[in-house]
Amino acid sequence: MQSLLEQVAAGLLWRFPGGVHPPTRKAELSKKPIASLPLPDKLYIPLRQHIGVAGHCLVHKGDHVMKGQPLTLADNSMSVPVHAPTSGLILAVTEHTSPHPSALPEPCIVLEPDGLDEWREREPMHYPRCSTEQLLERIQQSGIAGMGGAGFPTHLKSAVQQHVELLIINGVECEPYISADDALMQEQADTIVQGIEILCHILEPKAVLIAIEDDKPAAISAMQNACDGRQPWYVRPVPTKYPSGGEKQLIQLLTGREVPAGRRPIDIGMMMFNVGTSFAVAQAVLHDIPLLSRIVTVAGDTLQHPQNVLAPIGTPVSDLLHFCGFQPERPQRVIMGGPMMGFTLPDLSVPIIKTTNCILAPTQQELPAAGEEMDCIRCTACAEACPASLLPQQLLWFSKAKDTEKLDEYNLFDCIECGACAYVCPSEIPLVQYYRVAKAEIREQQREALKAEQAKARFEARQARLEAEKLERQRRNEQLAAERAAKQSASAPDAVAAALARVKSQQQQTPGDLEAIKAERERKKQQARERQAEKTEAPADSVSATDPRQAAITAALARAKAKKQAAATSDSERVQSQQTEPGQTATESVETAAANEASDPRKAAIAAALARAKAKKQAAASASDNGQTEQEQAKPAHTGAAQAAAEPAQTAAASEASDPRKAAIAAAIARAKAKKQTEARPAPEKAGPEEAKSDQTDPASAPDEHIAPTEQPSDPRKAAIAAAVARAKARKRKETELK
């Protein structure tokens, strides 16, 4: 069995299903040379002229550009730039009617030629010395896209990783009227061959096959001459049948292999380029001429001079028609593309773009307009004419119902929109238009689904990131908790050991050490109490002279301290202090009684309060009964005695702050004197001579009698002391009288 290359070398051809044979109407145009169109007044250059995305605009209103200068930047792999077809001034970057069946406005650059046609600097390349990457970069920057009608970026199509077995150059041009490729092959065959060599340098195919319809003898001859001596290069004439120029149909016709549905020719080792694309590649690499113009077939019976015209990209259709002698009729249709796959233009200001190969201006008799659409009669003529072996009738119903699932099931996107089904339809149903609308809707749904999927992916990525951050925080917290637990577990034995050591040391302490510790604690407590007492007594002493209540509080505090000290004394000392020997004096007995009384703070406090009250009352009574004269007489006589009696009282008061026991004794003595003075005060004027004499001879009694009335009002404490002394003396007298 012969291999593919052997079959190609043998000149074998196959057939593809379907197809039609419309009248070609090319004979007249194929004999005319290519005409050059003068520069129009304005050029409308769309930013996007290919399958893909538009480049970023590089110019602004008022900029002056040179011929060949890029107007957009190809910042995406699916983008190719557009260039200035001539030098001139940028008038605007605005919306303009697009060369598309929808006629929707698209961004365009409006260029006003200056007539100088000045080139930018050019840098030709010697392609044998260049790498594949450099050649692909030059092809992209030259703005080359498929010129057979599809408009796919050439640099992407050429940058394949699969092995290419057969490189096919498409020069079939099967649609009626169109002869642009025929004219190009006749006049530029050598340049086309140079472009094929560059593509072979990039793709490294095993063989090259150039396909041309058999109704173009001049083009076949020119290409055979240009390819002479190159092996294995083959120029193959193919039968004239529409649509034999379709990519998948031509591959099946030349090789007998069928491209699977949804796949590309490269998947079966094939690569196909248009002859116009090969010519543009040669211009870009060898002469650094970007894709600035293309050959356009201008045909129709309304034109006086129909011909193939080399027109700059961006030329309005109206300029092409007028250059060919356009004589419109009413109504007049102008079609961009051929009669099978073209679409009617809504406006003659639509510009020529890179994929435009024909402008058709027929008369009504030449190409009648489609009649009113009628119901399908299910004749199956469309299915028989379909070159892709589809079911156009089923696709029509699903397109009207917008059933995307069924359209996908019936392979809508395998339709090449050749128009063969509509051409043979007796009901004049515009089937291709329905398919185009359905494809556009499906593409829009796919774009929306893609956006939703991308949004979902971003949301899921965000959720995953937040979850990862949460887990990371949780892991860090667990790690920190484990570290803290480890530290605590490590320090716990040390704390336990320290506690055990303290207990053990306490157990090992001797009784003497314990007593020393207790004595030290008591000493510290006593020092604290003394400091507190000093803080409390200091203000108390300052106000006790004028406030009896403050004096009582101070005395009570002193008694409390005395009680604590008395409790610490031994029982033998308390018994000895309570007994009175026969030789003791009355004053000593009073002092002993006062000491005993100190053991009972409550009784001592009550007795002190009563003593102060009586002393205060007695002082007030004596001040009212005795006259000023008697006081003045008594004052000089008893000054020395009063001072002598006051000194012990002052001494007692001074020692009270430092010794609570002495304070208690002093208080008891004061109460005794106050009682004695109270008993002797009722009849001061009736004292006899003996009593007066005894008072004068007894120096101890004289001051006592005069201290109370003179000192009591100014110092209650001294008055209390004097009263206690007086009571002691009174008791002594009674005991003497009884004896």
Secondary structure, DSSP 8 states (H G I E B T S, - for coil): ---HHHHHHTT-----S--B------HHHHTS--EE----S-EEEES--SSS---EE---TT-EE-BT-BSEE--STT----B-SS-EEEEEEEEEE-SSTT--EEEEEEEEE-S---B-------GGGS-HHHHHHHHHHTT-B-TTTT--BHHHHH---S--SEEEEEE---STT--HHHHHHHH-HHHHHHHHHHHHHHH--SEEEEEEETT-HHHHHHHHHHTTT-TTEEEEEE---BTTTSHHHHHHHHHS----TT--GGGGTEEEEEHHHHHHHHHHHHH---S-EEEEEEE-TTBSS-EEEEEETT-BHHHHHHHTTB---SS---EES-TTT-EE-S-TT-B--TT--EEE---TTTS-------------HHHHH-TT---HHHHHHHHHHT-HHHHHHTTGGG-----HHHHH-TT---HHHHHHHHHHHHHHHHHHHHHHHHHHHHHHHHHHHHHHHHHHHHHHHHHHHHHHHHHHHHHHHHHHHHHHHHHHHHHH--HHHHHHHHHHHHHHHHHHHHHHHHHHHHHHHHHTTT-HHHHHHHHHHHHHHHHHHHHHS-HHHHHHHH---TT--HHHHHHHHHHHHHT-HHHHHHHHHHHHHHHHHHHHHHHHHS-HHHHHHHHHHTHHHHHHHHHHHHHHHHHHTT-HHHHHHHHHHHHHHHHHHHHHSS-STT--HHHHHHHHH-TTHHHHHHHHHHHTTT-HHHHHHHHHHHHHHHHHHHHHHH-
